[in-house]
Amino acid sequence: MKRTRINLFATVALAALLASCSGLDKMKDNAPDVNYTVTPEVLEAHGGQVPVTIKVQIPGGYFDKKTEIEATPVLVYEGGETAYAPYHLQGESVDGNAKVISYANGGQFTYQGTVDYNENMRVSDLVVRITATRGGTSLDFEPVKIAEGVIATSQLLGKKGAMTSLGKDNFQRITPETGEADIHYVIQRSNVRRSELTKKDIKTLEEFIAAAKAAENKEFEGANISAYASPDGPLDLNTRLAEERQNSAKGYLDGVFKKEGVKAALEEDFYELRNTPEDWEGFKELVQKSDIKEKDLILRVLSTYSDPEVREREIKNMAATYKVLADKILPELRRSVMKVNVEVIGKSDDEISELAMDSPSELSLEELLYAATLTDDLEEQLSIYKSALAEHSNSWRAQNNIGVVLYRQGDIRGAKVAFEKANEMKANQPEVLNNLGVIALQEDDLEAAKEYFDSAAGAGAALDNNLGVLAIYNGNYDEAVRYFGNATNCNAALAKLLNGNYDAALATLNAIKGEVALKHYLKAIIGARQNDTDMLFDELEKAVKLDSSFKEIAATDMEFGRYFEDASFKEIVQ
């Protein structure tokens, strides 16, 4: 009996094993009957992620009641693979928590997952690996390929799209200078007294005119004369006095200009003349600045009179009462104010460029910073900015701009050090914070980049561009379009393309004046998406002629997947 019992158990175990294997083998053999629908049909990278939606349709009569499966979508590419999170399905007789699939009716399951993007995924296969388990037996199915490649158009610009900010120069080639003096008059008189011409401000004005005439880099631009009468006399008298004082001041200036040989003063529009018969505003200003105890009362009372004649009478009455009005305030208002305007012409661009390289100490900080903008040679720019820093050791702009040049040369580490030093010299300058954000972006520290950019208000167009780039990184294309605004660059066009605004993207690309390979490559993508093969092939050909590296990129770019076997496409990329 003992022998019989052992044989019975062995027979039962063997039967169970055979049944188990039979069920698993049948599912494995019929695995091609399972239908997978992948959305999007070709995966796309957005915000540094590759999301996928897989609809799994299982036919009736397929899913063994006692079997459960673990299915793992995997992106397989050269040199590695990246697995999505697995999903689980089970038959009707399995005691578990997975999605139940009916043997008789089959069923469907929708899977969603995402993985971090890497560049190798551009050329890849999406496969599903399945392990089925029935009882204690497991069986691996053959991997099922369900999609091919990853569209990575959102990664085309990436870090390269970030823009640094220069600390701008305040260079002005032409700077204005003004010499000024006053002539004061006796009450009800308009002649220029000899005593007035010996005052310090008059002598200073005469010296100013003489120096300007002698200087080779100064030009006279005109003279302004404003003549006034105090508001304590009859209007008709004050009108005549103001005009006569204007003319007497002009007569004095004419004599000075003639003596110095300033021919410009003879031109018709050299003088700007104006006169004010009753300087009520000047009166109020002087009273307000005075130490008269009752000045507020005086001004309040006089302001109640809108009739000029009444106001004149009241001022006279007050002048009789308040001696300071008659002795100090009113005499100051009987005057002509003369201003002579001169333009100082700075060095030419050629002179500045030469001195910046040979004798930087002869230039001001603003001239040195400006000089670096006169050349496109990065080494020359770097040399000039270093000279500016040597001459002006506390200039955060010079230090920052050294970092900008190093960044453009590809020296990210050196640029970071320079920007950090600039921030130590003068903390929280918008341009420097923007540049530190660019470095953070290069280091893939998106959180730090966002913090820097959020703190860099005032950094100008570069900041808006960088916020747009960051929005593209995060897959927020609507937001990116808003940040780029009306900018005409490849960044702005890319944002519109990714947002599905193809007409707007084309308009932006067409507005870019320079011949940039990426411009034509983006237009080729738009052609592919709109099934416009003429645009696709024409623009792709232009792109590869400008930059041959786009041949290799296009040859594996799934944007053009439908055209990989097209003869015209092959001719361009091979």
Order of alpha helices (4+ residues) and beta strands (2+ residues): alpha-beta-beta-beta-beta-beta-beta-beta-beta-beta-beta-beta-beta-beta-alpha-beta-alpha-beta-alpha-alpha-alpha-alpha-beta-alpha-alpha-alpha-alpha-alpha-alpha-alpha-alpha-alpha-alpha-alpha-alpha-alpha-alpha-alpha
